[in-house]
Amino acid sequence: MGALMIQENLSDLFAFMTVAQVGNFTKAAAQLRVSQSALSRTIKALEERMGFALLTRTTRSMRITDAGQKVLEAIVPRFTELDHDLAALSDLSSKPNGTIRITTIDYAAETYIWPKLMPLLKKYPELRIELINDYSLANIVQERYDIGIRLGDQIEKDMVAKRIGPDMTMAIVGSPNYLKKCPAPETPQELLKHNCINLRLPTHDSLMSWDLKKGGQQVSVQVEGQLIFNTSYQMLNAVIDGFGLAYLPKEMVEKHVQTGTLTWVLEEWHPTYVGFHLYYRSRKQKSLATTLVIDALTL
């Protein structure tokens, strides 16, 4: 295959990958700095060379075909590896540069990540961090993240994982004003009678269940209430304001309990999980920037 053909295929495959990841032609064209019509012609030419459709398009929507999904799964890891290899080569200048993309959740970002990144960013002004809060358990290879942050038991087996925080206990809390009106439940089942503040999970399009544990007993309660949020800090504000009970990391609410703003509920049922770990793809070549970020975050 000639050099021009290779270059054309790589360019067109990158364009397809961008469209698939962004989700529509308008945003992808803006990201690639080409016109929407030129991008459409590029995808059509790629489909003609490959002999099958990669996308199905209407005036209102776009969907990846089954064949397109297989192509996407094949090319994303290769472009990701190329990005990492080029980043590693850029380290020949002995200065960390480039953008490190990290996926996490808001609580971990606030508690374990940002405090450790601040001094690193001040020390290396060329270093750029993209920190994305996401409860969907993103696939870091397909979505081209350098580092992921999750609880230890949520990490895929083929990843390198390093602990960044202690084990995490989840707690149920309520404000004194709310508990005056609605006496605290004495069993997990009584949570169903309460106004509970829920967290939306994007991956499963469902609400997070409240998993509880007392000795050898385990129970999962699907609570209901007036409010649903997609970040834990919104939940914290709502429970402080007396809108119901909330299920949040104990470390996050402990100071509010100590000051009397919040009260423990069903304290003997609070479960503990393996703490937050950072993880990354074991086969990738780490850039100097990635190595510095990992070292800064690791206990």
N, C-alpha and C positions, 0 to 999 in steps of 0.2 A: 504494500500500500504506500502510495507516494506521500511526501511530507505535506503537500497541500490538502490531500484527502484526510489525513490524520488531523490536521489543524481544523479543517471544516467540521469534522465529526465532533471533536472536543468542544469547539465553540457552540455547535448546535445542541449537543447533549447538555452543556452547562446552561444554555438558554431554557431547555426543557425542564431541567432540574429546578431552576429558579421559578418558572411558572408553576410547577407542581407544589413547591414549598410555600410560595406566596399565596397561591390560591386563585389568582385571576391575572389576566393579561395586562390590565392597565397598570397595576402596581409593579408587576414584573418588568414591564417595559421601562417604567421610570427608574427602577433599580438598575437595569442593564444600560440605561441611557440610550435607548433606541425608540423608534416610533412603534406604536401598537401594531400597525399594519406590517412593518418590517419584521417584527417578532412573530406575527402570525404566519408570514411567508417562511420564516426560518423553521418553525415547527412543522409546517406542511411539507417542506422539502425533506426534513429529517424523516417524517413518516413515510414519504414516498421511497426514500432510500432503504428504510428498514422493512418496508412491505406490510406494515400494519399500523393501525391507529394507536396513538399514545394518549390522546385526549378526546373526549366527546364534548362538543360545545354547542350551546344555544345562545340566544340573545341575553338570557338572564343567568345562566349558570355554566359551570365547567366541571367536568368529572374526569378523573384519571381512569383509563381502561385497565383491565386486568393485565394486559400485556405491558401497558405503560407503568404499572406498579412494579412489575418484575424488572423492567429497565431501571426504574428509579432505585430499587433496592440494590441493583448491581453497581450503579455509578456513584451513589452518594458516598459509600466508604472509600472509593478510589479518589474522588475529589477531596474528601476530608484528609486522606493520607497525604495527598499532594500539598494541601494547605500547610499541614504540619511539617512536612519535609522542607518546604520553602521557608517557613518560619524558622526552622532549625538552621538553615543556611544563612539566614539573615543575622543570626547570632555570631557570625564570624567577625562582626564589628565589635563584639564583646559588650554591646549595650542591649538590654532587653527592650524589644519594641513589638509593635503589632497589637492586635486586639485579642484578649482572652475572653471567650464566651462561657458563662457559668449559668446553669439552671439550678434553681433552689426553690424554697418557699419563704414567705416573708419573715416568719419567726426565726428561721435559721440564718437568714441574711442579716437581720437586725442584731441577733445575739452572738453568732459565732463568726460571721464572715466580714461584715463591714468594719468592726473594730480592729481586725487584723489587716485589712486591706488599706486602711487609711495611711499608716506609716509607710507601707510599701509604695503607694502611689506618690507620696511626697518625696520619697527617696529616688524614684525612677519616673520622672515626668513624661518620658517617651512611652511608658506603658499605658495601655488603654484596657478598661474592663467593661464588658457588657454583662450586667447582672439581671437575669430574667426570673421573676417570681412566677412559679407555675406549679399547681397541684396535680398536673396530669401525668406525672411520672414519665417525662419525655424520654424518647430514645435518643441518647446523646450522639450516636453515630449518624442516624438518619437526619437529625435536626442540626447537625454540625456544631455541637457544643464541645468545648475543650474539656470541661470539668462539670460533673454533676454533684449535687449534694442531696443525700437522702438518708433516712433511717437505715441502719445497718442491714436489717432483714429485707429491705426492698431492692437491693442491688443485684444485678445479674451476675452469674457466676464467672463469666469470662472477663470481668473488669478488675482492675487493680483498685483496692479500696483502702483508705486510711482514715482512722477516727479523728474527728475534729471537736467532739463534745462528749460529755458524760451521758450515761443512760438517761432517758427522758421519761418522766412520769406525767401522765395525763390526769387532769383534775376537773371536777365539776364545782362550779362556784355560782353564787348568787349574791345580789346586794341585800343588805339588811332591810331596806324598804320593800323590796319584792318579797322577801321571806316573811315579813310581817303580814302581808296580804295573803300569801300562799305558803303555808307551813312546809318546811323542808321534807322531801320524801324520805321514807325510812327503808325502802327497798327499791331496787332498780326498776321494777314494774310500775312503781308510782310516778316515775318520770313521765309516763304517758298522760298524766293528769296536769302536767305543767306546761307553761309557755317556754319552750326551749329554743335557743338561738342556733340555727343550723349553718353548716358549711357545705357549699356546693362543690362537688368533685367533677371537674370537666371531663375526665377520661371516661367515666361510666355514666355521665349525665345523671347522677344520683346524689343524694345527700349522704354525708359521712355518718355512719352509724356510731353510736357511743358504745365502745367495747369496754367492758368492766370486768374486774377480776378480784376475788376475795378468797385467799387460800387456794383451794383446788377448784373453786367454782368460777365459771366464766359465763358471761351473758352479753349479748349484743342487742342493744335497744335502738330501734329506729324511731327517734323522737319527732315531735311536731311542734310548730310554734308560729308566731307572727312574722318572724324575721329570718331571712336566708342571705348569707353573705358569701363572698369567695375569697376573703382574706381573714386571718385570725385577729388582726388589730381592729377591724370593724366590729368583730364579735366582742372583743374586749371593751370597746367603747359602749356598746349596747348593754352589756351585762352590768357595767358600772352605772349606767343611767337607769337601771331598774327594769329593763324590758324582758327579763326572764333568766333562765339558767343557761350557762355556757360550759362547753367541754373544751378545755384549753391546756397547753403545757403548764405544769405546775410552776416552773421557774418564771414563767411569764406573768403569773398572777400573784405570786407569793408576797411581793411587797405590798400589794393592795389588800391582801388578807391581814398582814401585819399592822397596817394602818387602820383597819376596820372598815375600809371601803367595800370589801367583799368578804364572803364567808364560805368556808368549805362546806360542800354538800356530799353526802355518801362517801366520806373520806376513806373509810375502810375498803371501798371498792375501787380506788384509783389504781389503774394498771401502769406497769413500767415496761418500757421498750428499749431495745438496743439503740444507743444514741446516734447522732448524725455522723456520717462518714462522707468524705469526698471520694469520688471515683473517676476513673478515666480508662480509656481503651488500652488494653495491655500491649497491643502490637504497634501502637503509634510511637513515632520518634518525638520526644518532648522538646519543645523549644526552650531557650533559656527563660523566656518570659513565663511559660507554663510552669517550669520547674520552680521559679521564684514564688509564684502564687501558691503552688502546692506546699512548698516549705513554710510559707507564712501562715497557712491555714492549719497545718498539721500540728497536733499536740506534741 
